Amino acid sequence: MATTKVIPGVLDLNEATSESGLKMPSGTELNRPTDAAGQIRNNTNESSDNSASCQEYYNGTDWKKISNVVIPTYFKTVTYTGNGSTQSITGLGFQPDFVWIKSTSGNTYSHVLTDSSRGTNSQIYSNDTSAATSNVNDVTSFDSDGFSIGSNANSNANGANYLAYCWQGNGGTTSSNTDGSSTSTVQVNTAAGFSIVQYVGNQTAGHTIGHGLSAVPEMIILKCLDTVRPWYVYHVGVDATNPADYNLRLNATDVRQNSTTEFNDTEPTSTVFTLGTASGPNGTGDDYIAYCFTPIAGFSKMGSYTGTGSSNSITGLGFQPSWVMIKCTTAAEDWAIFSSALANNYVVANSGATAQAFTFPFDSDGFTVPAASGMTNGSGETYIYLAFK
């Protein structure tokens, strides 16, 4: 019988300190090595039982906890190059239900937002106030590991580079929600803190809409689908006392708008959000889509901070983000989107401009905004953010 010899200098089971012996590689998902079957490591951004981290291994297909549970992925950014024809974009590890595509090179193509609740033949554009359009050559299907696209230049111009931000919902399955004063149609992933809500406006004060999250949404992004109207954004960080007194426009650089007729001066609850008499988010008989987010520990965070004008580390997220969107609420600035998939670059949600260089470190517990940037860190200005792991 073979004998296994443990050399004390390598592994001393009686050693009182943690500095001797073999150590397991450790880090976040962003620190994972190139996938190879049999790898084992400590994931510092994934909890396990009562521990703030977990041991994981790669089985040749997925990273799994040692307990053999697949670590869920609810959000991911992929990059691809357009071919001007048709192609399938893969590598997500899940079927996306909300796909946000933006070109990073080439011409100034629009952002294209498509979701599985409305279906593939309905596109809206974050940099545009126009109604939803029907283009069969943007996203053509939501697939088990990604999505497929046609030849439209916004999504697939030959030789142009693209980012696609992808969220997992409920596989396209919707349900009627009667929590509000009118029935909404919702697609919900409570584990991801994300819901897609369809509703019809009535332009009455106190119109409540069920969102299905079973938790209070801290950011709501909504758009009228029928006619030319701005995008409206509710964010918990827009005001310390009464966030629902204010709104922002995703398609514009505007400062926060002090008006109670959009969100009716009423904070969202764990079941509904409330609309007022403004026709923009609540026009009589108009169809709307709303994307609702509530924070999930270790996965997503909605927050705010005050700019310093010097290098500024934003902490307290509880995870290392891979995607952050930032908007100044007190000065006219762009909606800047940063992704680790295109490091130290950004695109602007309210503009079709291509990607621009910008130093933006993703830290273990947040992110750092550099000095002398009014877009992300003007001295004394207030900023909101949406961040995902």
For each residue, the residues with C-beta under 8 A, 3 or more apart:
1:
2:
3:
4:
5:
6: 10 11 13
7: 10 11
8: 11 12
9: 12 20
10: 6 7 21 22
11: 6 7 8 20 21 22
12: 8 9 15 20 21
13: 6
14:
15: 12 19 20 21
16:
17: 20
18:
19: 15
20: 9 11 12 15 17
21: 10 11 12 15
22: 10 11
23: 26
24: 40 41 42 55
25: 33 41 42
26: 23 41 42 44 53
27: 30 31 32 41 42 43 44
28: 31 32 43 44 45 319 320 364
29: 32 43 45 46 63 320 322 389
30: 27 320 322 340 362
31: 27 28
32: 27 28 29 35 41 63
33: 25 36 39 41
34:
35: 32 39 58 63
36: 33 39 58
37: 58 59 60
38: 57 58
39: 33 35 36 57 58
40: 24 55 56 57
41: 24 25 26 27 32 33 55 56 57
42: 24 25 26 27 53 54 55 56
43: 27 28 29 46 53 54 55 56 63 71
44: 26 27 28 52 53 364
45: 28 29 53 298 319 320 389
46: 29 43 53 54 56 65 71 298
47: 51 52 53 54 298
48: 51 53 54 55 65 67
49:
50:
51: 47 48 54
52: 44 47
53: 26 42 43 44 45 46 47 48
54: 42 43 46 47 48 51 65 66
55: 24 40 41 42 43 48 65 66
56: 40 41 42 43 46 63 64 65 66 71
57: 38 39 40 41 63 64 66
58: 35 36 37 38 39 62 63 64
59: 37 62 64
60: 37
61:
62: 58 59 70 71 93
63: 29 32 35 43 56 57 58 70 71
64: 56 57 58 59 68 69 70 71
65: 46 48 54 55 56 68 69 70 71
66: 54 55 56 57
67: 48
68: 64 65
69: 64 65
70: 62 63 64 65
71: 43 46 56 62 63 64 65
72: 191
73: 76 92 93 94 168
74: 94 167 168 189 191 192 194 299
75: 165 166 167 168 192 299 300 322 323 388 389
76: 73 91 92 93 94 166 322
77: 163 164 165 166 322 323 339 340 341
78: 89 91 92 146 163 164 166 341
79: 104 161 162 163 164 341 342
80: 87 89 161 162 164
81: 159 160 161 162
82: 103 106 153 155 156 157 158 159 160 161 162
83: 86 87 156 158
84: 151 156 157 158 159
85: 151 156 158
86: 83 140 148 149 150 151 156
87: 80 83 148 149 156
88: 143 146 147 148 149
89: 78 80 146 147 148 149 164
90: 143 145 146
91: 76 78 145 146
92: 73 76 78 95 96 145 146 166
93: 62 73 76 145
94: 73 74 76 144 145 168
95: 92 142 143 144 145 168 171 172
96: 92 99 116 142 146 147 166 167 168
97: 115 116 117 142 167 168 169 170 171 172 187 189 196
98: 113 114 115 116 166 167 169 194 196 291
99: 96 113 114 115 139 142 147 164 165 166
100: 111 112 113 126 164 165 166
101: 111 112 113 114 138 139 149 154 155 162 163 164 165
102: 109 111 112 162 163 165 337 347
103: 82 106 107 108 109 154 157 160 161 162 352 354
104: 79 160 161 162 163 342 345 347 354 355
105: 160 161 354 355
106: 82 103 109 157 159 160 161 354
107: 103 153 157 160 354
108: 103 351 352 353 354
109: 102 103 106 153 154 157 160 352
110: 125 127 128 154 352
111: 100 101 102 125 126 127 154 347 349 352
112: 100 101 102 123 125 138 139 152 154 155
113: 98 99 100 101 123 124 125 126
114: 98 99 101 118 120 122 123 138 139
115: 97 98 99 118 169 187 196 289 291
116: 96 97 98 119 142 169 171 172 187 196
117: 97 169 172 174 185 187 196 198 289
118: 114 115 122 132 198 225 289
119: 116 122
120: 114 136 138 139 140 141 142
121: 134 135 136
122: 114 118 119 132 133 134 225
123: 112 113 114 132 133 134 135 138 139 154
124: 113 128 132 133 223 225 289
125: 110 111 112 113 128 130 154
126: 100 111 113 231 250 251 335 349 350
127: 110 111 251 348 349 350 351 352
128: 110 124 125 251
129: 228 229 230 231 251
130: 125 133 228
131: 224 225 226 227 228 229
132: 118 122 123 124 223 225 226
133: 122 123 124 130
134: 121 122 123
135: 121 123 138 150 152
136: 120 121 140 150
137: 140 149 150 151 152 155 156
138: 101 112 114 120 123 135 149 150 152 154 155
139: 99 101 112 114 120 123 142 147 148 149 155
140: 86 120 136 137 147 148 149 150
141: 120 147 148
142: 95 96 97 99 116 120 139 147 172
143: 88 90 95 146 147 148
144: 94 95
145: 90 91 92 93 94 95
146: 78 88 89 90 91 92 96 143 166
147: 88 89 96 99 139 140 141 142 143 164 166
148: 86 87 88 89 139 140 141 143
149: 86 87 88 89 101 137 138 139 140 152 155 156
150: 86 135 136 137 138 140 155 156
151: 84 85 86 137 156
152: 112 135 137 138 149 155 156
153: 82 107 109 156 157 160
154: 101 103 109 110 111 112 123 125 138 157
155: 82 101 112 137 138 139 149 150 152 162
156: 82 83 84 85 86 87 137 149 150 151 152 153 160 162
157: 82 84 103 106 107 109 153 154 160
158: 82 83 84 85
159: 81 82 84 106
160: 81 82 103 104 105 106 107 109 153 156 157
161: 79 80 81 82 103 104 105 106
162: 79 80 81 82 101 102 103 104 155 156
163: 77 78 79 101 102 104 339 341 342 347
164: 77 78 79 80 89 99 100 101 147
165: 75 77 99 100 101 102 323 337 339
166: 75 76 77 78 92 96 98 99 100 146 147
167: 74 75 96 97 98 189 192 194
168: 73 74 75 94 95 96 97 189 192 194
169: 97 98 115 116 117 172 187 188 189 192 194 195 196
170: 97 173 174 187 188 189
171: 95 97 116
172: 95 97 116 117 142 169 187
173: 170 187
174: 117 170 185 186 187 196 198
175: 185 186 187 188 212
176: 183 184 185 186
177: 180 183 184 185 186 197 210 211 212
178: 183 210
179: 208 210 211 212 271 272
180: 177 183 184 199 207 208 209 210 271 272
181: 206 207 208
182: 199 200 202 207 208 209
183: 176 177 178 180 210
184: 176 177 180 197 198 199 209 210 211
185: 117 174 175 176 177 197 198 199
186: 174 175 176 177 195 196 197 198 210 211 212
187: 97 115 116 117 169 170 172 173 174 175 195 196 212
188: 169 170 175 194 195 196 211 212 213
189: 74 97 167 168 169 170 192 193 194 195
190: 193 212 213 214 215
191: 72 74 296
192: 74 75 167 168 169 189 296 299 300
193: 189 190 213 215 293 294 295 296 299 300
194: 74 98 167 168 169 188 189 213 291 292 293
195: 169 186 187 188 189 211 212 213 217 291 292
196: 97 98 115 116 117 169 174 186 187 188 289 290 291 292
197: 177 184 185 186 209 210 211 212 289 290 291 292
198: 117 118 174 184 185 186 287 288 289 290
199: 180 182 184 185 209 287 288 290
200: 182 285 286 287 288
201: 207 224 275 279 281 282 283 284 285 286 288
202: 182 207 282 284 285
203: 207 277 278 279 282 283 284
204: 207 277 282
205: 261 264 276 277
206: 181 264 266 274 276
207: 180 181 182 201 202 203 204 264 274 275 276 282
208: 179 180 181 182 272 273 274 275
209: 180 182 184 197 199 272 273 274 275 290
210: 177 178 179 180 183 184 186 197 271 272
211: 177 179 184 186 188 195 197 217 220 268 271 272 273 290 292
212: 175 177 179 186 187 188 190 195 197
213: 188 190 193 194 195 216 217 270 292 294
214: 190 270 271
215: 190 193 270 294
216: 213 267 268 269 270 294
217: 195 211 213 220 234 268 273 292 293 294
218: 235 236 237 293 294 295 302
219: 233 234 235 236 292 293 302 386
220: 211 217 233 234 268 273 290 291 292 293
221: 231 232 233 250 290 291
222: 231 232 233 281 288 289 290 291
223: 124 132 229 231 232 250 288 289 290
224: 131 201 227 229 280 281 283 286 287 288
225: 118 122 124 131 132 286 287 288 289
226: 131 132 283 286 287
227: 131 224 283 286
228: 129 130 131
229: 129 131 223 224 279 280 283 286
230: 129 249 250 251 252 280
231: 126 129 221 222 223 249 250 251
232: 221 222 223 247 248 249 250 262 280 281
233: 219 220 221 222 247 248 249 250
234: 217 219 220 238 243 244 247 263 268 273
235: 218 219 238 243 248 302 304 384 386
236: 218 219 243 302 304
237: 218 243 302 303 304 329 382 384 385
238: 234 235 243 246 247 248 256 304 329 384
239: 242 243 245 246 256
240:
241:
242: 239 245 246 265 267
243: 234 235 236 237 238 239 246 267
244: 234 260 263 264 265 266 267 268 274
245: 239 242 258 259 260 263 265
246: 238 239 242 243 256 257 258 259 329
247: 232 233 234 238 256 257 259 262 263
248: 232 233 235 238 254 256 257 327 329 384
249: 230 231 232 233 252 254 257 350
250: 126 221 223 230 231 232 233 335 349 350
251: 126 127 128 129 230 231 349 350
252: 230 249 350
253: 332 333 334 335 350
254: 248 249 257 332
255: 328 329 330 331 332
256: 238 239 246 247 248 329 330
257: 246 247 248 249 254 262
258: 245 246
259: 245 246 247 262 278
260: 244 245 263 264 265 276
261: 205 264 276 277 278
262: 232 247 257 259 275 276 278 280 281 282
263: 234 244 245 247 260 266 273 274 275 276 281
264: 205 206 207 244 260 261 274 275 276
265: 242 244 245 260 276
266: 206 244 263 274
267: 216 242 243 244
268: 211 216 217 220 234 244 272 273 274
269: 216 272 273
270: 213 214 215 216
271: 179 180 210 211 214
272: 179 180 208 209 210 211 268 269
273: 208 209 211 217 220 234 263 268 269 290 292
274: 206 207 208 209 244 263 264 266 268
275: 201 207 208 209 262 263 264 278 281 282
276: 205 206 207 260 261 262 263 264 265 282
277: 203 204 205 261 282
278: 203 259 261 262 275 281 282
279: 201 203 229 282 283 284 286
280: 224 229 230 232 262 283
281: 201 222 224 232 262 263 275 278 288
282: 201 202 203 204 207 262 275 276 277 278 279 288
283: 201 203 224 226 227 229 279 280 286
284: 201 202 203 279
285: 200 201 202
286: 200 201 224 225 226 227 229 279 283
287: 198 199 200 224 225 226
288: 198 199 200 201 222 223 224 225 281 282
289: 115 117 118 124 196 197 198 222 223 225
290: 196 197 198 199 209 211 220 221 222 223 273
291: 98 115 194 195 196 197 220 221 222
292: 194 195 196 197 211 213 217 219 220 273
293: 193 194 217 218 219 220 300 302 386
294: 193 213 215 216 217 218 300
295: 193 218 300 301 302
296: 191 192 193 299 300
297: 318
298: 45 46 47 318 319 389
299: 74 75 192 193 296 319 388 389
300: 75 192 193 293 294 295 296 386 387 388 389
301: 295 316 317 318 319 321 385 386 387
302: 218 219 235 236 237 293 295 384 385 386 387
303: 237 314 316 317 384 385 387
304: 235 236 237 238 329 382 383 384 385
305: 312 314 382 383 385
306: 380 381 382 383
307: 312 328 369 376 377 378 379 380 381 382 383
308: 311 312 377 379
309: 371 372 377 378 379 380
310: 371 377
311: 308 368 369 370 371
312: 305 307 308 368 369 370 371 377
313: 363 366 367 368
314: 303 305 317 366 367 368 369 385
315: 363 365 366
316: 301 303 365 366
317: 301 303 314 320 321 365 366 367 387
318: 297 298 301 365
319: 28 45 298 299 301 365 389
320: 28 29 30 45 317 362 363 364 365 389
321: 301 317 324 340 362 366 367 387 388 389
322: 29 30 75 76 77 339 340 341 362 388 389
323: 75 77 165 337 338 339 340 387 388
324: 321 337 338 360 362 367 385 386 387 388
325: 335 336 337 338 349 385 386 387
326: 335 336 338 369 375 376 383 384 385
327: 248 333 334 335 336 383 384 385
328: 255 307 331 332 333 374 375 376 378 381 382 383
329: 237 238 246 248 255 256 304 381 382 383 384
330: 255 256 381 382
331: 255 328 374 378 381
332: 253 254 255 328
333: 253 327 328 336 374 375 378
334: 253 327 348 349 350 351 375
335: 126 250 253 325 326 327 348 349 350
336: 325 326 327 333 346 347 348 349 358 375 376
337: 102 165 323 324 325 346 347 348 349
338: 323 324 325 326 345 346 358 360 362 367
339: 77 163 165 322 323 342
340: 30 77 321 322 323 343 362
341: 77 78 79 163 322
342: 79 104 163 339 345 355
343: 340 360
344: 357 358 359 360
345: 104 338 342 355 356 357 358
346: 336 337 338 355 356 358 360
347: 102 104 111 163 336 337 353 354 355 356
348: 127 334 335 336 337 351 353
349: 111 126 127 250 251 325 334 335 336 337
350: 126 127 249 250 251 252 253 334 335
351: 108 127 334 348
352: 103 108 109 110 111 127
353: 108 347 348 356
354: 103 104 105 106 107 108 347
355: 104 105 342 345 346 347
356: 345 346 347 353
357: 344 345
358: 336 338 344 345 346 370 373
359: 344 370
360: 324 338 343 344 346 367 368 369 370 376
361: 367 368
362: 30 320 321 322 324 338 340 367
363: 313 315 320 366 367 368
364: 28 44 320
365: 315 316 317 318 319 320
366: 313 314 315 316 317 321 363 387
367: 313 314 317 321 324 338 360 361 362 363 387
368: 311 312 313 314 360 361 363
369: 307 311 312 314 326 360 373 376 377
370: 311 312 358 359 360 373 376 377
371: 309 310 311 312 377
372: 309 377
373: 358 369 370 376 377 378
374: 328 331 333 377 378 381
375: 326 328 333 334 336
376: 307 326 328 336 360 369 370 373 383
377: 307 308 309 310 312 369 370 371 372 373 374 381 383
378: 307 309 328 331 333 373 374 381
379: 307 308 309
380: 306 307 309
381: 306 307 328 329 330 331 374 377 378
382: 237 304 305 306 307 328 329 330
383: 304 305 306 307 326 327 328 329 376 377
384: 235 237 238 248 302 303 304 326 327 329
385: 237 301 302 303 304 305 314 324 325 326 327
386: 219 235 293 300 301 302 324 325
387: 300 301 302 303 317 321 323 324 325 366 367
388: 75 299 300 321 322 323 324
389: 29 45 75 298 299 300 319 320 321 322
